[in-house]
């Protein structure tokens, strides 16, 4: 099995956290301490409703393990859903008023790489099932664990912060893609939710036991969440289905909680029933309104996400066949007006207006906003 490391851009990470609050409205607090005649500066971003983020020497601290997966076959929408969803679940355990957030710093890329391998003589720490030597789609042991996302939570003030909690998201394959021989055709093995859950909970306890042996992790709460990845051609990201916490000194998770998340593309296809018929009807009304104004649109598609049956996010992609600045500006204003008229009032919504090659404009609102904002690329 090969290891693949994709670099996560700083801006991407900051946008994920902005989903919990507005980093654009944040305040920076400066603190400093002197060690070995060198000044080490700390800053924190105070966000609106989200986690305060700890900076070091004025810089956002990224994780060396971001994007490290067990396969080169990956769906980028899964990565966004994994990180955004984990931050949301973290709030159930790590209060935004008590803890400061930092991307994972405790697990090295070499550690994560070895854990993502199949268990074998060469990789005794591998957490994926051993290769049973079979190649049949239903007889082989599939690779289940695809990614481990770490998020750290610290407490303290001034120049003194310490690790006080850690959260791990285990991304589990629902489909494992493989080749029977190098350069051969691609095959796939489906992995049931029951198998994902059984494997995920067993693996979580193994990880907790390993973390307890690491410095500074004996007495802190360790939260582990289980995320089901989608197929490689899915338009929507995967979903979390369970999480549990090993309290300080505990070497296993004894109480798991179910998570009810669903995602869907609108308009639905193949006679699929919408998760919420009112949301689907509202989107169809919005879609019809803007298509009547600009009938030469190439497509209007939405992805919606639900937690406990409630709409939590709606992203809409509009593909156009026009490039004129005045056209785009006029259309963006129409989109703002029709979105306010038809779409949900109390959820974050992002609407991208794009040509085949470029994003032309974005219209957006946060969950508590009454009105939409917009930006025209290449213009004002």
N, C-alpha and C positions, 0 to 999 in steps of 0.2 A: 504494500500500500504506500502510496506517495503522500508527501506532506506538501500542502500549499499554503503560502502566507500571502495574504492580500493586505495592502496598506490601507488603513482606514483614515480618510482625511480628517483633519482637525475640525473643519467646518461641519462635516457630517455628524461627528460626535456632539458638537455643540447644538446642532439643530435637534438631535434626539432629546437632549435635556430641555431645549426650549419648548418641546411639546408639553413639559410639565410646568413651564413658566416662561416668562419672557426674558431671555438673556439680554435682549436689547435694552431692557429697562433696569438691568442689574447695577448694583453699586459695588465698587471694588474697595475692600478694606485692606490696608497695608499693615503688616506686622514684620518684625525682623528679630533675629537672634544672631549672636556672634559665636562661632565655633572655630577654634584653631586660627584665630585672627582673620577669619573670612566671614562676611556677613551673608547669612542665608535669609532671603526675603520670602514671605508668604503673603498671598492674596486670596481672598475669597469672593466669589460672585454671589451677591444676594439677589435671588430671583423671586419672581412673583408667583407664589404657589408651588414652586418646585424645590429641588434640592439646592442648597448652597454648594458650590463647587470649589474645591481646594486647588489653588495654583501654587507652583513653586518657582521662585525667582521670576515671577511675572508671566510664567508660561503654563498653558494647559498641559497636564501630564497625560500622555497617551499610554495605552497598554501595548506591550510588545507582542501580545498574543492575538490582537484584533484580526479577525478574518482567517485565523488558522483553522483549517478543516481537514477531514479525513479523505476528501475527494475533490477532484477538480470539476466535478459536475455539480454546480450549485445554482440556486435561483436567488438573484439579488434582492427580490422582494422579501425573501425569508430573513435575510440579514437585518433589514430595517425592522421587520415585525418582531424579531427576536430581541433586539436592543430596546426598542420602544416599549414592548410589552413587559420586559423584565423590570424596567424602571417603574412602570405602573404597579406591578406586583410588589416591588420593594417597599412601597408605601404602607403595605399591610403589616410590615414587620419593623421597618426602620423609619421612624418619624422624621418628616422633613424639618421639624423644628429642633430636633435633637442631634441629628447626624449630618455630617458633611460628606459629600460624594467625591469619589475619585475613581477613574478607570482602574481596572485590575492591575495590581503591582506585585502580588505575592506569588503567583504562579508563573514561572518562566516559560518561554516558548519551547525549550527543550523538554520541560516537564509535560506540558500540554501535548506536544508532539508524540511523546512516548505513550501517554494515556490514550490517545486516539488510535493507536495501532491495535491490531488483533493480538490477543494474548498468545505468546509463543516463547520458545527458548531464547530467541533474540530479543524479545520485548516482554519480559515477565510482568511489567507494570501495565501492559496493554489492557484496556477495558473493553474492547470489542470482542465478540465471541471468537473462539478458536476456529481456524479453517478446518472443516471436517473433510476436505478433499473432494467434495461433491460439487457439481456445477449445474445441476438442475434448478430451475427457478423456484421450486417448492421444496427441494431436498437439501440445498446448501445452507450454511449458516450465514445469513446476511450481515453486513456491517450496519450496525444500528446507531451508534454514537457518532455524530457528524461534527459537532462543535461544542466547545465549552466556553461560555462567556462569563468572565469574572467582573464583578463590580464591588468596590470596597467602600465601607462606611466608617468614618472617623469621628471622634469626639475630641474636644479640646478648645483652646482659645489662644489668642496671641501667637506665640511662636511654638506652642506645644500642642501637637496633635498625635493621637495614637489610634491604631486600628481597633475598632470596637464592634465590627460585624463584617461579614462577607456574604455576598450573594452570588450564586452560580446558576446560570441557565444552561441546561443540557438540551442541545438540539438533536432530536432523534429522527432518523429517516423513517418516512412512511413508505418510501420506495428506495431500494438500493440498486444502483446501476452498476453493471460489471461486464467484463469480457471473458469469454472462456479461454481465449488465447490472445496474446498481444497483437494489436492491429486488426482483430476480428470484429464481428458485428457486436452491437450493444444488446445486452439482455437486462432484465430487471426482475427483482424479487419484491413482492408487496409485503409489508409488515403491518400486522393488525394493531389496533389501538391496545388491545389486551396485552399483546407481546411487548409493545413499546412501554406500557405502564409497568409490567412485571420487571422487565429489564432495567428500566429507569430507576425504580425504587431500590432494586438490589445494588445498582451501580452507585446510587447516591450514598448509601451506607458505606460502600468501599471508599468513596472519596472523602467522606467525613472522617473516617478512621485515619486516612492518610494525612489530612489537614491537621488533625489533633497532634500529630507528631512534629509539626512545624513550629518554629519559634513564634510566640505571640498569638497562637491560635488555639491554645488549650481551653481557654475560658470564655471565648466569644461566641455569640450566636452565629450559626452557619445556616443560611437559607438556600435550598436547592429547588429549582423549578423545572418542570418537564415541558418541553416544547416539541410539537409535532410539525416536522417540515412537510412542505408540499412537494408535488412532482416538479420536474425540471421545467415544464412548460406552463405552469400555473401562473395566472395573472395576479393572484392574491397571495399574500404571505401566509405562513403557517400560524398556528395558534397554540397557546399554553393550555394544558389540561389538568395540571396538578402542581402543588408546591407544599413543602414541609420545612420545618425548622428543627435543627439539633441545638438545643439550648447549651449554655456553657457547661463544659465537662462531659457532655453526652457524646457518645461515639456513634450514635445512630439517630435516625428520625423515626419517632414513634407515632406521630400524628400527621397524616397527610390531609390536605384540603383540596377539594375539586375546584377547578376553574372552568367556567362556562364561557368559552369564546367561540365566535363564528365569524367567518369572512365570506364575502360573496361579490361577484361581478354583476353590475347592472348595465343594460337590461339582461335578464336571465336568458339562458339558451337551453335547448334540448328539453323543453317542458319542465325545467327546474322551478320549484316553487320559491318565491322570495322569502327571506328570513322574516321580513316585516313588509306586509303588503302596502301599508301607508307610505313607508319610505320609498318603496319601488314606484308607487303611483306619483309621488312628489317629484322623483327624478325624471320620470317619463314626461311629466308636464313641463319641467324645466327644459328638457331636451327638445321637446316639440316647439317651445317658444323661441329658442335660439336658432333652431333649424329653419323656422319660418322667416326669421330676419336675415340669415345668411344661409341660403339653401345649398351653397357649394362647400359645406363642411364635409370632411372625409369620414369623421366618426366622433361620437360622443359616448364615452364609457366611464362608469364609476366603479370604484372599489369601496365597499362599506365593511366596517368592522363592528361587531357587537360583543358586549360583555354582560353576562346575566340578562340577556335579552334586550339590553339597551344599546342604542346606537352610540358609539364612542368616537368614530372617525369616518369622514367621507372625503375621498379624493377623486376628482373628476379630471379626465384627460380629454381635451378637445383638439382634434387635428383639423387644421384649416388648409385651404388651397389658395390663400391670398397672402401677399407679402407687404402691401402698402401700409405705411405707418398710420395714415388716417383711418384706413379700414380697421387695423388692429386696435387703435385707440377707441374708435367708435364701438367696435364689437366688445371690447373689455368693459366699457360702460354698460352696454346692454346686459352682459353676463352678470355684472354686479347687481343690476336692478332685478333681473329675473331670479337670481339666486336668493336674494332677500325675500322675494315674493313666494317662492315655492319650497326652498330647502329648509332643513331643520334649523331651529333657532339656537339651540343650546349645545351644539357640538362643534369641534374644530373642523373647518372645511377648507380644502385647497383645490383650486381649479387652475390647471395649466392649459394655456393656449399655445399650440405648437404647430409648426410646419413639419414636413418630413424630416428636416435636418436640424431645426433650431427651435428653442423655446422663445416664443414671441412676447408672451405676457403671463402674469400670474395674478389671480384674484383669490383672496384668502380672508379668513376670519378665525379668531380664537373662540373657545367655547363660550366665554362670557361677553363677547362683543355683539352689539346690535347691528353694526354696519360692517360692510366689507371694505378692505383696502385693496389696491392694485398696483402693479408695477409693469410698465411697458419697457421691454429690453431695447436698448438703443435709442431710447427717447427719454421723456420726463416722467 
